[in-house]
Amino acid sequence: MRQDYSVSQSAASGTAATAPNSVVARWIKRTLAADPPRAKSLIVTVWGDALAPHGGAVWLAGLIRLMAPLGVNERSVRTSVFRLARDGWLAGTAIGRVSRYALTREGARRFDDAHQRIYSRPPEDWSGTWDLVLADRVIPALRPGLRDELRWAGFGEIGATTFVRPRIADQTAPSILAARGIAERAITTQTVDVAGSGALIDATGEAWNLQSLAADYRHFLKHFGTVIDHFRVDDEHDPAQCFVVRTLLIHEYRRVLLRD
């Protein structure tokens, strides 16, 4: 049975509320002020982390309450949800004067892919092969969307229509291409041997900015390591603060992964 999630008060669970930590509260305020997340992107993070694993559906009013502690107002939530529905991620159902939103089949596929990318441990050993996608025959109008999908899946760009990544088990390029309906126009291979592909090794600096990526990870660890230390002080934590900090952590980690 699918579940609908909205904000609940800690008293609803029969437990006493824990007072917010003032240090964590200041950290949250500074973080949101220094780099305000885009509403649509942040909603995607909340949906993927808090909703998709528990049914993937929510009442719009509940989502509005859920986003409020993250600094996203009602108008921004409504606009973002409308755009996600327009883009094929969500489907809405009106019941009287209220609305309920759930993932579409394509939206569920995207979130499943993202879940594997974010929460699964990366393979410790590389097989020495590459995934290669040649999109010369894809019509120009479809290339930006394909580029975004491939980047999210870990591909780097070594030309206007050429994409490459170290091969990842159980994550195949054809499934991405088929989902966009262009599999028959793109050429893919998964068996490029490193021993005979020095050109690909040399091209990694063009496909990915590894120095910048390393700096992103160092900044992420330092910034969130600071607030995590405050949670280690005792065992009692304010649920709302836990939700906000976890959401911001997953959101920033997702942003780094998009560049990784």
Buried (B, 14 or more C-beta within 10 A) or exposed (E): EEEBBEBEEEEEEEEEEBEBBEEBBEBBEEBBEEEEBEBBEBBBBBBBBBBBEEBBBBBBBBBBBBBBBBBBEBEBBBEBBBBBBEEEBBBEEEEEEEBBBBBBEBBBBBBEBBBEBBEEEEEEEEEEBBBBBBBEEBEEEBBEEBBEBBBBBBBBBBEEBBBBBBBBEEBBBEEBBEBBEBBEBBBBEBEBEBEEBEEBEEBBEEBBEEEEBEEBBEEBEEBBEEBEEBBEEEEEBBBBBBBBBBBBBBBBBBBEBBEB
